[in-house]
Amino acid sequence: MRYLILSLCCAGVVAGCQSHKTVEENTTTLTATLPPVDTTKEPGLLDQYHVGGFTVGGWVNQKLGQFYAPIKPQNEQAAVVYLYRPDTRWNRQEIAAANLFINGHRIPSLLHNHYYWVELPAGTYRLSVSRPLAGMHFQKPKYLDFTVDASQTYFIKYDEENKISRSEHTGPFMITPDKVAHQEIAFTRLKSSSYNFVAQDASGKVRSKPQELKPLKYDEKSEVLLVKPFKLWNPLTW
């Protein structure tokens, strides 16, 4: 009888530990402030025809920002996705920038030589692009469905010029390998806010809107400027 009681107590302790572990795991599961999207279906009519904002391109917007620097996410379990667009002559001549959306939520447009990041819970998301005409969207959006794991880093390149090894519906989006991405993104600048779409804040409270992560004010003095030294002309060298 003594051994039976002891066995029952041990079983209760083990069950309690497992239950506590399950509750602990459930409380640490992150959720997103983004609306859900069915990635088994293509974008619908509302994604194609709607009124949206308007962003001027690099031909008008000459804003500068700090060069790329890796960041630490607000939540250790969040995935960090860097979005970037290299500097090219084509990108510099753009008058109106295309609008970007993640799960239907608008995020900053990518200008030339520009990068920013989004923080996401583990899961699958849809990144789409549509170029408006005076705020009116009517193009069938190009989109990229991608999956992220907790505490991982990803790079997505926006490139309208090189269409090699990309499917028709992904358009200018390309998931870039880390080695290539580090070489390309190193020359880009942080010209806009980044966004944290993890619903849980540092205190554990759940928010309904994403957290805007504004960039630091650009300081020209922080950069090394190579200036040709002034020298008097020596007539004997003529």
KEZAFI-530553 format. One line per 8 residues: number of its first residue (from 0); for each residue x negated, y, z of N, C-alpha, C, O. Coordinates in Angstrom, 3 decimals, decimal comma. Layout:
NUM = X/Y/Z/X/Y/Z/X/Y/Z/X/Y/Z ~ ... .
***
This chain:
0 = -0,832/-1,203/0,000/0,000/0,000/0,000/-0,874/1,263/0,000/-0,581/2,250/-0,674 ~ -1,959/1,188/0,786/-2,875/2,318/0,868/-3,480/2,636/-0,499/-3,591/3,798/-0,888 ~ -3,874/1,571/-1,226/-4,496/1,763/-2,538/-3,484/2,296/-3,545/-3,834/3,075/-4,432 ~ -2,217/1,872/-3,404/-1,171/2,349/-4,312/-0,959/3,855/-4,141/-0,845/4,595/-5,119 ~ -0,908/4,296/-2,868/-0,730/5,724/-2,594/-1,916/6,528/-3,123/-1,754/7,606/-3,695 ~ -3,132/5,968/-2,914/-4,341/6,641/-3,395/-4,337/6,763/-4,915/-4,718/7,797/-5,462 ~ -3,902/5,697/-5,596/-3,845/5,714/-7,061/-2,848/6,749/-7,559/-3,111/7,466/-8,525 ~ -1,683/6,821/-6,883/-0,673/7,800/-7,284/-1,179/9,232/-7,091/-0,909/10,102/-7,920 .
8 = -1,904/9,476/-6,015/-2,465/10,809/-5,766/-3,473/11,194/-6,838/-3,475/12,324/-7,324 ~ -4,337/10,238/-7,205/-5,347/10,502/-8,238/-4,683/10,801/-9,573/-5,093/11,702/-10,305 ~ -3,639/10,017/-9,877/-2,925/10,231/-11,136/-2,283/11,611/-11,156/-2,274/12,284/-12,187 ~ -1,749/12,027/-10,016/-1,137/13,354/-9,939/-2,150/14,456/-10,129/-1,877/15,450/-10,803 ~ -3,330/14,285/-9,531/-4,377/15,289/-9,680/-4,818/15,404/-11,135/-4,986/16,510/-11,647 ~ -5,009/14,254/-11,810/-5,426/14,250/-13,218/-4,370/14,907/-14,083/-4,690/15,722/-14,949 ~ -3,088/14,551/-13,851/-1,999/15,145/-14,638/-1,927/16,646/-14,414/-1,672/17,410/-15,345 ~ -2,154/17,066/-13,167/-2,132/18,494/-12,875/-3,239/19,240/-13,574/-3,028/20,340/-14,084 .
16 = -4,427/18,647/-13,602/-5,560/19,274/-14,289/-5,298/19,402/-15,780/-5,584/20,435/-16,385 ~ -4,741/18,324/-16,377/-4,448/18,361/-17,802/-3,375/19,394/-18,112/-3,455/20,105/-19,114 ~ -2,362/19,472/-17,237/-1,305/20,461/-17,438/-1,859/21,874/-17,336/-1,503/22,746/-18,129 ~ -2,735/22,101/-16,355/-3,345/23,421/-16,188/-4,203/23,773/-17,390/-4,217/24,920/-17,835 ~ -4,922/22,779/-17,918/-5,770/23,003/-19,086/-4,918/23,361/-20,294/-5,284/24,233/-21,083 ~ -3,761/22,676/-20,441/-2,884/22,956/-21,566/-2,329/24,365/-21,482/-2,290/25,080/-22,483 ~ -1,897/24,771/-20,291/-1,377/26,114/-20,102/-2,445/27,153/-20,389/-2,178/28,187/-21,000 ~ -3,687/26,855/-19,928/-4,800/27,783/-20,141/-5,087/27,939/-21,620/-5,342/29,049/-22,088 .
24 = -5,049/26,824/-22,375/-5,307/26,887/-23,797/-4,213/27,673/-24,508/-4,489/28,444/-25,427 ~ -2,962/27,471/-24,073/-1,865/28,169/-24,721/-1,941/29,673/-24,487/-1,583/30,458/-25,366 ~ -2,405/30,080/-23,304/-2,484/31,505/-23,007/-3,603/32,185/-23,782/-3,578/33,403/-23,960 ~ -4,580/31,422/-24,243/-5,692/32,018/-24,978/-5,492/31,944/-26,487/-6,349/32,408/-27,239 ~ -4,387/31,376/-26,945/-4,115/31,317/-28,370/-3,720/32,696/-28,870/-2,737/33,273/-28,404 ~ -4,483/33,224/-29,818/-4,242/34,576/-30,294/-3,131/34,608/-31,334/-2,950/33,662/-32,101 ~ -2,399/35,701/-31,345/-1,381/35,951/-32,351/-1,705/37,249/-33,065/-2,514/38,045/-32,588 ~ -1,067/37,460/-34,219/-1,356/38,636/-35,041/-0,190/39,605/-35,027/0,963/39,210/-34,855 .
32 = -0,504/40,876/-35,209/0,532/41,896/-35,332/1,109/41,929/-36,744/2,050/42,678/-37,007 ~ 0,562/41,135/-37,648/1,000/41,125/-39,037/2,260/40,292/-39,212/2,454/39,319/-38,484 ~ 3,118/40,647/-40,157/4,274/39,803/-40,455/3,818/38,516/-41,127/2,817/38,527/-41,842 ~ 4,529/37,399/-40,918/4,133/36,143/-41,561/4,363/36,204/-43,067/5,207/36,964/-43,542 ~ 3,618/35,412/-43,805/3,779/35,351/-45,259/3,722/33,895/-45,695/2,929/33,113/-45,171 ~ 4,556/33,538/-46,643/4,593/32,175/-47,183/3,608/32,096/-48,348/3,899/32,560/-49,450 ~ 2,447/31,508/-48,094/1,406/31,452/-49,130/1,686/30,394/-50,191/0,934/30,276/-51,159 ~ 2,763/29,621/-50,020/3,131/28,643/-51,056/3,905/29,303/-52,197/4,129/28,686/-53,238 .
40 = 4,313/30,565/-51,996/5,075/31,284/-53,010/4,287/32,496/-53,484/3,489/33,060/-52,736 ~ 4,517/32,890/-54,727/3,879/34,073/-55,275/4,574/35,331/-54,746/5,701/35,246/-54,259 ~ 3,926/36,494/-54,833/4,575/37,737/-54,400/5,899/37,956/-55,123/6,014/37,696/-56,321 ~ 6,896/38,436/-54,385/8,222/38,643/-54,941/8,404/40,028/-55,541/7,444/40,781/-55,700 ~ 9,665/40,358/-55,875/9,973/41,633/-56,513/9,693/42,818/-55,584/9,257/43,876/-56,036 ~ 9,947/42,635/-54,281/9,699/43,728/-53,343/8,212/44,037/-53,218/7,830/45,169/-52,921 ~ 7,373/43,024/-53,446/5,924/43,257/-53,429/5,463/43,982/-54,689/4,438/44,664/-54,685 ~ 6,227/43,827/-55,760/5,838/44,437/-57,036/6,430/45,833/-57,204/5,728/46,757/-57,615 .
48 = 7,714/45,995/-56,889/8,389/47,267/-57,092/8,694/47,918/-55,744/9,580/47,470/-55,016 ~ 7,963/48,964/-55,422/8,213/49,698/-54,191/7,475/51,037/-54,245/6,647/51,279/-55,123 ~ 7,800/51,891/-53,285/7,151/53,190/-53,163/6,083/53,084/-52,085/6,337/52,564/-50,999 ~ 4,888/53,578/-52,387/3,793/53,490/-51,435/2,978/54,765/-51,401/3,280/55,728/-52,105 ~ 1,948/54,764/-50,582/1,075/55,917/-50,480/0,152/56,044/-51,677/0,170/55,216/-52,588 ~ -0,644/57,082/-51,660/-1,546/57,371/-52,774/-2,909/57,758/-52,216/-2,994/58,579/-51,303 ~ -3,969/57,178/-52,753/-5,329/57,465/-52,311/-6,177/57,872/-53,504/-6,215/57,161/-54,508 ~ -6,861/59,014/-53,408/-7,732/59,447/-54,502/-8,987/58,589/-54,515/-9,420/58,085/-53,479 .
56 = -9,561/58,430/-55,690/-10,735/57,588/-55,860/-12,036/58,319/-55,620/-12,050/59,472/-55,189 ~ -13,132/57,631/-55,907/-14,455/58,163/-55,637/-14,828/59,366/-56,474/-15,727/60,115/-56,091 ~ -14,166/59,584/-57,618/-14,478/60,740/-58,453/-14,115/62,027/-57,732/-14,742/63,062/-57,956 ~ -13,090/61,970/-56,852/-12,662/63,125/-56,073/-13,167/63,029/-54,639/-13,670/64,006/-54,084 ~ -13,034/61,870/-54,054/-13,397/61,672/-52,654/-14,887/61,331/-52,553/-15,294/60,205/-52,839 ~ -15,685/62,304/-52,149/-17,133/62,114/-52,038/-17,563/61,901/-50,584/-18,702/62,193/-50,218 ~ -16,652/61,393/-49,767/-16,930/61,214/-48,342/-18,086/60,250/-48,129/-18,211/59,241/-48,823 ~ -18,936/60,583/-47,147/-20,042/59,713/-46,771/-19,768/59,091/-45,413/-18,881/59,527/-44,679 .
64 = -20,528/58,087/-45,099/-20,389/57,422/-43,810/-21,676/56,684/-43,478/-22,602/56,628/-44,288 ~ -21,721/56,125/-42,290/-22,904/55,382/-41,883/-23,048/54,111/-42,714/-22,058/53,523/-43,148 ~ -24,289/53,699/-42,928/-24,538/52,464/-43,655/-24,048/51,261/-42,846/-23,831/51,346/-41,637 ~ -23,884/50,149/-43,547/-23,342/48,930/-42,939/-24,148/48,500/-41,715/-25,378/48,536/-41,705 ~ -23,418/48,098/-40,701/-24,012/47,514/-39,502/-23,032/46,473/-38,966/-21,848/46,778/-38,822 ~ -23,484/45,259/-38,668/-22,574/44,226/-38,140/-22,004/44,650/-36,797/-22,657/45,349/-36,023 ~ -20,774/44,218/-36,531/-20,088/44,625/-35,306/-19,724/43,400/-34,475/-19,722/42,270/-34,963 ~ -19,418/43,657/-33,214/-18,910/42,630/-32,318/-17,408/42,819/-32,201/-16,959/43,925/-31,902 .
72 = -16,610/41,770/-32,428/-15,150/41,933/-32,395/-14,642/42,287/-31,010/-15,307/42,030/-30,007 ~ -13,443/42,887/-30,964/-12,822/43,243/-29,699/-12,511/41,997/-28,867/-12,576/42,031/-27,638 ~ -12,175/40,909/-29,541/-11,878/39,636/-28,888/-12,844/38,584/-29,422/-13,018/38,467/-30,634 ~ -13,464/37,830/-28,546/-14,474/36,850/-28,960/-13,891/35,765/-29,869/-14,620/35,171/-30,663 ~ -12,579/35,500/-29,760/-11,955/34,464/-30,580/-11,492/34,980/-31,937/-11,037/34,200/-32,774 ~ -11,602/36,268/-32,158/-11,134/36,849/-33,412/-12,140/36,593/-34,531/-13,348/36,543/-34,302 ~ -11,618/36,432/-35,737/-12,463/36,356/-36,922/-12,647/37,756/-37,479/-11,716/38,561/-37,460 ~ -13,838/38,051/-37,974/-14,141/39,359/-38,572/-14,254/39,179/-40,083/-15,044/38,369/-40,567 .
80 = -13,455/39,944/-40,816/-13,478/39,889/-42,278/-13,925/41,259/-42,780/-13,231/42,259/-42,590 ~ -15,088/41,292/-43,421/-15,598/42,528/-43,999/-15,084/42,653/-45,439/-15,223/41,725/-46,236 ~ -14,498/43,789/-45,760/-14,082/44,112/-47,119/-15,037/45,170/-47,652/-15,285/46,174/-46,985 ~ -15,573/44,953/-48,844/-16,539/45,927/-49,360/-16,447/46,040/-50,870/-15,982/45,135/-51,563 ~ -16,907/47,188/-51,353/-16,926/47,479/-52,793/-18,246/48,164/-53,115/-18,496/49,260/-52,616 ~ -19,087/47,561/-53,924/-20,411/48,135/-54,218/-20,315/49,441/-55,002/-19,250/49,823/-55,486 ~ -21,439/50,099/-55,111/-21,535/51,367/-55,840/-21,911/51,082/-57,289/-22,982/50,539/-57,561 ~ -21,039/51,444/-58,211/-21,329/51,330/-59,636/-20,827/52,592/-60,338/-20,065/53,368/-59,761 .
88 = -21,245/52,787/-61,548/-20,802/53,958/-62,319/-19,296/53,906/-62,522/-18,618/54,929/-62,435 ~ -18,774/52,717/-62,793/-17,325/52,537/-62,981/-16,567/52,955/-61,720/-15,573/53,677/-61,794 ~ -17,044/52,498/-60,571/-16,361/52,799/-59,313/-16,424/54,287/-58,967/-15,474/54,840/-58,413 ~ -17,554/54,937/-59,298/-17,697/56,359/-58,994/-16,757/57,216/-59,828/-16,409/58,319/-59,406 ~ -16,333/56,747/-60,998/-15,490/57,531/-61,891/-13,996/57,278/-61,678/-13,172/57,768/-62,451 ~ -13,649/56,539/-60,664/-12,248/56,224/-60,409/-11,523/57,453/-59,853/-12,012/58,093/-58,921 ~ -10,369/57,779/-60,417/-9,595/58,939/-59,988/-8,587/58,548/-58,912/-8,455/59,242/-57,903 ~ -7,880/57,446/-59,120/-6,893/56,965/-58,147/-7,280/55,561/-57,710/-7,428/54,669/-58,546 .
96 = -7,444/55,360/-56,422/-7,844/54,049/-55,897/-6,624/53,138/-55,759/-5,507/53,599/-55,524 ~ -6,860/51,864/-55,908/-5,781/50,888/-55,758/-5,436/50,711/-54,280/-6,294/50,862/-53,411 ~ -4,177/50,392/-54,007/-3,719/50,151/-52,640/-3,935/48,696/-52,265/-3,676/47,798/-53,067 ~ -4,407/48,461/-51,053/-4,641/47,111/-50,543/-3,622/46,796/-49,452/-3,213/47,670/-48,688 ~ -3,225/45,526/-49,399/-2,262/45,062/-48,405/-2,720/43,719/-47,852/-3,260/42,890/-48,585 ~ -2,502/43,510/-46,561/-2,719/42,199/-45,962/-1,406/41,766/-45,333/-0,896/42,420/-44,423 ~ -0,871/40,674/-45,817/0,458/40,200/-45,419/1,507/41,297/-45,570/2,419/41,404/-44,750 ~ 1,380/42,109/-46,613/2,327/43,173/-46,872/2,076/44,453/-46,118/2,755/45,450/-46,363 .
104 = 1,113/44,459/-45,199/0,793/45,658/-44,421/-0,336/46,403/-45,111/-1,389/45,824/-45,380 ~ -0,128/47,677/-45,399/-1,133/48,440/-46,123/-2,358/48,710/-45,256/-2,243/49,073/-44,085 ~ -3,529/48,527/-45,855/-4,805/48,814/-45,214/-5,563/49,793/-46,103/-5,151/50,003/-47,244 ~ -6,653/50,403/-45,635/-7,334/51,431/-46,435/-7,777/50,939/-47,804/-8,207/49,796/-47,965 ~ -7,665/51,824/-48,783/-8,167/51,528/-50,123/-9,692/51,489/-50,083/-10,322/52,160/-49,266 ~ -10,267/50,703/-50,967/-11,723/50,620/-51,055/-12,226/51,560/-52,137/-11,897/51,405/-53,313 ~ -13,027/52,535/-51,730/-13,665/53,436/-52,672/-14,989/52,830/-53,123/-15,340/51,726/-52,706 ~ -15,721/53,538/-53,967/-17,026/53,037/-54,366/-17,986/53,091/-53,180/-17,898/53,993/-52,347 .
112 = -18,885/52,143/-53,105/-19,915/52,112/-52,060/-19,296/52,192/-50,666/-19,744/52,978/-49,831 ~ -18,285/51,394/-50,416/-17,443/51,518/-49,225/-17,228/50,139/-48,601/-17,093/49,139/-49,306 ~ -17,200/50,103/-47,277/-16,858/48,871/-46,571/-16,111/49,215/-45,294/-16,233/50,321/-44,768 ~ -15,341/48,264/-44,805/-14,775/48,303/-43,455/-14,412/46,878/-43,089/-14,637/45,964/-43,882 ~ -13,861/46,671/-41,917/-13,563/45,305/-41,497/-12,186/45,219/-40,862/-11,621/46,224/-40,431 ~ -11,656/44,006/-40,811/-10,420/43,707/-40,091/-10,692/42,527/-39,163/-11,441/41,612/-39,505 ~ -10,080/42,563/-37,998/-10,192/41,467/-37,034/-8,871/40,701/-37,037/-7,798/41,297/-36,938 ~ -8,957/39,378/-37,149/-7,774/38,546/-37,314/-7,844/37,319/-36,422/-8,930/36,787/-36,193 .
120 = -6,694/36,855/-35,909/-6,668/35,552/-35,254/-6,867/34,445/-36,302/-6,677/34,678/-37,496 ~ -7,238/33,279/-35,864/-7,400/32,155/-36,789/-6,077/31,900/-37,507/-5,012/31,921/-36,891 ~ -6,156/31,661/-38,812/-4,938/31,424/-39,587/-5,158/31,698/-41,058/-6,291/31,883/-41,502 ~ -4,063/31,724/-41,821/-4,099/31,960/-43,262/-3,397/33,279/-43,565/-2,335/33,567/-43,014 ~ -3,995/34,071/-44,440/-3,492/35,403/-44,736/-3,506/35,637/-46,249/-4,164/34,922/-47,005 ~ -2,760/36,662/-46,661/-2,715/37,037/-48,078/-3,178/38,476/-48,233/-2,589/39,390/-47,654 ~ -4,221/38,675/-49,007/-4,745/39,996/-49,337/-4,326/40,309/-50,767/-4,622/39,540/-51,682 ~ -3,640/41,427/-50,966/-3,129/41,765/-52,291/-3,499/43,194/-52,655/-3,810/44,012/-51,789 .
128 = -3,459/43,482/-53,957/-3,820/44,803/-54,461/-2,812/45,217/-55,520/-2,367/44,398/-56,325 ~ -2,457/46,500/-55,511/-1,536/47,066/-56,498/-1,933/48,514/-56,727/-2,168/49,262/-55,777 ~ -2,006/48,903/-57,989/-2,410/50,279/-58,304/-1,155/51,102/-58,608/-0,470/50,835/-59,595 ~ -0,848/52,098/-57,772/0,380/52,877/-57,979/0,190/53,982/-59,008/-0,930/54,383/-59,322 ~ 1,312/54,459/-59,520/1,338/55,618/-60,392/2,158/56,686/-59,684/3,384/56,591/-59,622 ~ 1,477/57,718/-59,143/2,126/58,766/-58,368/2,963/58,179/-57,227/4,061/58,657/-56,944 ~ 2,440/57,152/-56,583/3,114/56,553/-55,440/4,091/55,452/-55,776/4,608/54,798/-54,870 ~ 4,364/55,224/-57,056/5,304/54,182/-57,471/4,537/52,924/-57,874/3,650/52,970/-58,727 .
136 = 4,890/51,803/-57,250/4,274/50,526/-57,585/5,188/49,749/-58,521/6,384/49,611/-58,265 ~ 4,620/49,249/-59,598/5,399/48,442/-60,537/4,584/47,290/-61,121/5,140/46,429/-61,803 ~ 3,281/47,259/-60,865/2,441/46,179/-61,368/2,647/44,904/-60,553/2,938/44,966/-59,358 ~ 2,499/43,774/-61,187/2,507/42,509/-60,461/1,209/42,417/-59,675/0,133/42,414/-60,274 ~ 1,279/42,342/-58,350/0,045/42,415/-57,548/-0,845/41,196/-57,735/-0,368/40,072/-57,893 ~ -2,146/41,447/-57,713/-3,126/40,376/-57,642/-3,334/40,035/-56,175/-3,260/40,916/-55,319 ~ -3,589/38,782/-55,877/-3,676/38,423/-54,461/-4,661/37,281/-54,235/-4,956/36,481/-55,123 ~ -5,151/37,248/-53,006/-6,077/36,201/-52,566/-5,586/35,659/-51,236/-5,471/36,406/-50,264 .
144 = -5,295/34,365/-51,186/-4,943/33,701/-49,932/-6,214/33,105/-49,328/-6,945/32,380/-50,002 ~ -6,470/33,408/-48,074/-7,696/32,928/-47,437/-7,400/32,513/-46,008/-6,469/33,013/-45,377 ~ -8,209/31,590/-45,511/-8,053/31,059/-44,159/-9,296/31,389/-43,348/-10,419/31,260/-43,836 ~ -9,089/31,816/-42,106/-10,206/32,155/-41,226/-10,136/31,306/-39,968/-9,053/30,948/-39,503 ~ -11,284/30,995/-39,433/-11,401/30,263/-38,169/-11,827/31,222/-37,072/-12,384/32,286/-37,341 ~ -11,561/30,837/-35,842/-11,879/31,695/-34,703/-13,377/31,947/-34,610/-14,183/31,049/-34,851 ~ -13,740/33,163/-34,264/-15,119/33,571/-33,981/-16,045/33,472/-35,193/-17,264/33,412/-35,033 ~ -15,480/33,454/-36,405/-16,296/33,365/-37,608/-16,277/34,692/-38,358/-15,409/35,535/-38,132 .
152 = -17,253/34,866/-39,261/-17,386/36,086/-40,052/-17,253/35,755/-41,531/-17,788/34,754/-42,009 ~ -16,534/36,608/-42,247/-16,294/36,392/-43,677/-16,510/37,705/-44,429/-16,420/38,789/-43,853 ~ -16,798/37,584/-45,734/-17,006/38,747/-46,586/-16,146/38,599/-47,839/-16,184/37,568/-48,511 ~ -15,375/39,634/-48,142/-14,553/39,653/-49,346/-14,956/40,868/-50,172/-14,885/42,004/-49,701 ~ -15,373/40,624/-51,386/-15,842/41,683/-52,282/-14,718/42,123/-53,217/-13,952/41,303/-53,722 ~ -14,638/43,430/-53,435/-13,682/43,995/-54,394/-14,469/44,425/-55,625/-15,302/45,328/-55,555 ~ -14,201/43,778/-56,743/-14,993/44,023/-57,955/-14,066/43,942/-59,156/-13,573/42,865/-59,490 ~ -13,825/45,082/-59,811/-12,945/45,121/-60,975/-13,685/44,871/-62,283/-13,048/44,678/-63,318 .
160 = -15,015/44,869/-62,260/-15,789/44,785/-63,490/-16,152/43,358/-63,876/-15,962/42,959/-65,025 ~ -16,671/42,590/-62,926/-17,139/41,234/-63,221/-16,043/40,226/-62,892/-15,686/40,040/-61,729 ~ -15,521/39,587/-63,910/-14,403/38,663/-63,739/-14,817/37,203/-63,900/-13,977/36,334/-64,133 ~ -16,103/36,943/-63,776/-16,597/35,572/-63,922/-16,251/34,779/-62,675/-16,337/35,298/-61,561 ~ -15,865/33,539/-62,854/-15,570/32,590/-61,771/-14,467/33,079/-60,842/-14,510/32,840/-59,636 ~ -13,465/33,777/-61,419/-12,311/34,178/-60,629/-11,049/33,760/-61,365/-10,986/33,812/-62,593 ~ -10,046/33,345/-60,601/-8,794/32,960/-61,224/-7,993/34,204/-61,588/-8,326/35,312/-61,166 ~ -6,944/34,016/-62,368/-6,159/35,143/-62,857/-5,465/35,891/-61,739/-5,451/37,122/-61,735 .
168 = -4,883/35,164/-60,781/-4,068/35,846/-59,774/-4,897/36,527/-58,680/-4,377/37,389/-57,972 ~ -6,183/36,154/-58,528/-6,993/36,786/-57,478/-7,498/38,164/-57,896/-7,877/38,967/-57,043 ~ -7,507/38,447/-59,195/-7,906/39,769/-59,658/-9,295/40,161/-59,197/-10,248/39,417/-59,432 ~ -9,441/41,317/-58,541/-10,767/41,812/-58,177/-11,330/41,219/-56,894/-12,447/41,564/-56,508 ~ -10,596/40,338/-56,219/-11,051/39,800/-54,937/-11,962/38,592/-55,128/-11,734/37,746/-55,993 ~ -12,988/38,539/-54,304/-13,920/37,424/-54,359/-14,494/37,164/-52,966/-15,102/38,051/-52,367 ~ -14,302/35,953/-52,457/-14,934/35,568/-51,198/-16,412/35,328/-51,481/-16,760/34,441/-52,261 ~ -17,272/36,106/-50,858/-18,695/36,108/-51,173/-19,481/35,311/-50,144/-19,253/35,474/-48,945 .
176 = -20,400/34,453/-50,575/-21,271/33,743/-49,624/-22,067/34,724/-48,771/-22,410/35,815/-49,226 ~ -22,356/34,335/-47,548/-23,022/35,232/-46,604/-24,332/35,799/-47,148/-24,604/36,990/-47,001 ~ -25,137/34,949/-47,774/-26,451/35,392/-48,235/-26,322/36,491/-49,281/-27,044/37,486/-49,229 ~ -25,411/36,318/-50,225/-25,198/37,326/-51,272/-24,549/38,570/-50,687/-24,926/39,693/-51,020 ~ -23,567/38,362/-49,810/-22,841/39,484/-49,229/-23,752/40,392/-48,419/-23,625/41,614/-48,490 ~ -24,673/39,813/-47,649/-25,577/40,626/-46,838/-26,454/41,517/-47,712/-26,797/42,628/-47,309 ~ -26,821/41,046/-48,897/-27,649/41,842/-49,795/-26,854/42,988/-50,416/-27,397/44,069/-50,645 ~ -25,567/42,753/-50,689/-24,749/43,761/-51,359/-24,151/44,775/-50,384/-24,141/45,976/-50,658 .
184 = -23,664/44,297/-49,270/-22,960/45,176/-48,334/-23,920/46,094/-47,579/-23,496/47,097/-47,004 ~ -25,204/45,758/-47,577/-26,189/46,547/-46,825/-26,276/47,985/-47,322/-26,672/48,871/-46,565 ~ -25,916/48,235/-48,573/-26,024/49,579/-49,145/-24,700/50,336/-49,112/-24,644/51,491/-49,534 ~ -23,646/49,714/-48,625/-22,344/50,380/-48,575/-22,203/51,193/-47,297/-22,987/51,042/-46,359 ~ -21,184/52,063/-47,273/-20,987/52,964/-46,148/-19,585/52,805/-45,556/-18,636/52,436/-46,248 ~ -19,487/53,090/-44,275/-18,211/53,010/-43,568/-17,472/54,331/-43,763/-17,767/55,314/-43,083 ~ -16,510/54,360/-44,695/-15,823/55,598/-45,067/-14,394/55,672/-44,554/-13,698/56,650/-44,825 ~ -13,948/54,676/-43,830/-12,564/54,671/-43,355/-12,488/53,955/-42,016/-13,477/53,405/-41,532 .
192 = -11,306/53,973/-41,430/-11,080/53,221/-40,202/-11,032/51,730/-40,503/-10,703/51,322/-41,617 ~ -11,359/50,932/-39,516/-11,158/49,490/-39,568/-9,968/49,161/-38,673/-9,474/50,023/-37,945 ~ -9,503/47,893/-38,729/-8,291/47,566/-37,980/-8,411/46,212/-37,292/-8,937/45,247/-37,847 ~ -7,903/46,178/-36,063/-7,840/44,953/-35,272/-6,388/44,486/-35,247/-5,534/45,128/-34,635 ~ -6,112/43,374/-35,911/-4,752/42,853/-36,009/-4,453/41,780/-34,964/-3,427/41,105/-35,055 ~ -5,319/41,614/-33,988/-5,052/40,684/-32,883/-4,048/41,344/-31,948/-4,255/42,475/-31,508 ~ -2,964/40,643/-31,645/-1,895/41,230/-30,840/-2,312/41,445/-29,392/-1,870/42,406/-28,762 ~ -3,155/40,568/-28,854/-3,553/40,676/-27,445/-4,690/41,681/-27,294/-5,702/41,596/-27,990 .
200 = -4,513/42,642/-26,372/-5,593/43,579/-26,119/-6,518/43,022/-25,042/-6,359/41,881/-24,610 ~ -7,475/43,823/-24,615/-8,476/43,347/-23,658/-7,861/42,933/-22,330/-8,389/42,051/-21,654 ~ -6,750/43,558/-21,947/-6,104/43,228/-20,669/-5,141/42,054/-20,774/-4,590/41,610/-19,767 ~ -4,935/41,545/-21,999/-4,016/40,429/-22,187/-2,625/40,841/-22,612/-1,802/39,987/-22,942 ~ -2,342/42,151/-22,611/-1,032/42,629/-23,042/-0,887/42,457/-24,553/-1,868/42,507/-25,295 ~ 0,344/42,256/-24,987/0,618/42,042/-26,412/1,116/43,351/-27,015/2,065/43,953/-26,512 ~ 0,471/43,789/-28,096/0,874/45,010/-28,779/1,577/44,653/-30,089/1,348/43,585/-30,657 ~ 2,422/45,549/-30,552/3,185/45,300/-31,780/2,529/45,921/-33,003/2,841/45,544/-34,132 .
208 = 1,613/46,881/-32,787/0,941/47,542/-33,892/-0,549/47,249/-33,849/-1,100/47,008/-32,775 ~ -1,209/47,265/-35,000/-2,661/47,002/-35,008/-3,424/48,131/-34,334/-2,939/49,259/-34,235 ~ -4,605/47,815/-33,883/-5,485/48,794/-33,260/-6,378/49,418/-34,324/-7,112/48,719/-35,022 ~ -6,308/50,732/-34,438/-7,151/51,436/-35,405/-8,518/51,693/-34,794/-8,629/52,245/-33,699 ~ -9,554/51,287/-35,512/-10,925/51,451/-35,047/-11,589/52,525/-35,910/-12,101/52,238/-36,992 ~ -11,573/53,749/-35,421/-12,081/54,862/-36,196/-13,609/54,845/-36,233/-14,247/54,504/-35,237 ~ -14,197/55,209/-37,368/-15,668/55,225/-37,454/-16,246/56,410/-36,713/-15,564/57,411/-36,492 ~ -17,501/56,292/-36,332/-18,190/57,412/-35,717/-18,399/58,523/-36,741/-18,491/58,271/-37,942 .
216 = -18,470/59,752/-36,245/-18,677/60,877/-37,132/-20,024/60,754/-37,828/-21,049/60,486/-37,201 ~ -19,994/60,955/-39,136/-21,218/60,816/-39,925/-22,216/61,907/-39,582/-21,865/63,085/-39,514 ~ -23,446/61,513/-39,369/-24,527/62,433/-39,023/-25,632/62,296/-40,058/-26,296/61,262/-40,127 ~ -25,830/63,324/-40,853/-26,856/63,278/-41,892/-28,257/63,109/-41,309/-29,134/62,532/-41,952 ~ -28,466/63,610/-40,101/-29,787/63,540/-39,480/-30,172/62,107/-39,119/-31,342/61,820/-38,867 ~ -29,186/61,208/-39,093/-29,482/59,827/-38,736/-30,144/59,062/-39,869/-30,636/57,952/-39,668 ~ -30,160/59,650/-41,055/-30,741/58,989/-42,208/-32,124/59,556/-42,500/-32,415/60,722/-42,237 ~ -32,954/58,696/-43,048/-34,301/59,112/-43,449/-34,234/59,639/-44,873/-33,876/58,911/-45,798 .
224 = -34,586/60,925/-45,043/-34,565/61,533/-46,362/-35,986/61,638/-46,890/-36,858/62,223/-46,246 ~ -36,208/61,074/-48,053/-37,529/61,123/-48,675/-37,617/62,376/-49,539/-36,942/62,482/-50,563 ~ -38,443/63,314/-49,124/-38,578/64,579/-49,834/-39,997/64,699/-50,373/-40,961/64,425/-49,659 ~ -40,127/65,106/-51,623/-41,444/65,281/-52,224/-42,145/66,461/-51,570/-41,583/67,556/-51,554 ~ -43,360/66,287/-51,024/-44,040/67,385/-50,325/-44,421/68,513/-51,284/-44,746/68,271/-52,446 ~ -44,376/69,740/-50,782/-44,700/70,914/-51,597/-46,223/71,067/-51,702/-46,933/71,008/-50,697 ~ -46,716/71,265/-52,938/-48,142/71,474/-53,169/-48,341/72,641/-54,113/-47,593/72,814/-55,076 ~ -49,361/73,445/-53,827/-49,703/74,543/-54,717/-50,319/73,994/-56,000/-51,062/73,013/-55,986 .
232 = -49,986/74,662/-57,122/-50,506/74,192/-58,411/-51,973/74,575/-58,540/-52,352/75,725/-58,315 ~ -52,775/73,612/-58,899/-54,210/73,811/-59,072/-54,490/74,009/-60,560/-54,357/73,059/-61,332 ~ -54,881/75,237/-60,993/-55,122/75,483/-62,422/-56,283/74,679/-62,963/-56,368/74,485/-64,176 ~ -57,189/74,198/-62,109/-58,325/73,426/-62,598/-57,919/72,051/-63,123/-58,681/71,386/-63,825 ~ -56,701/71,639/-62,767/-56,234/70,336/-63,236/-55,594/70,409/-64,610/-55,212/69,377/-65,161 ~ -55,464/71,612/-65,181/-54,840/71,782/-66,493/-55,808/71,446/-67,621/-55,444/71,536/-68,793 .
***
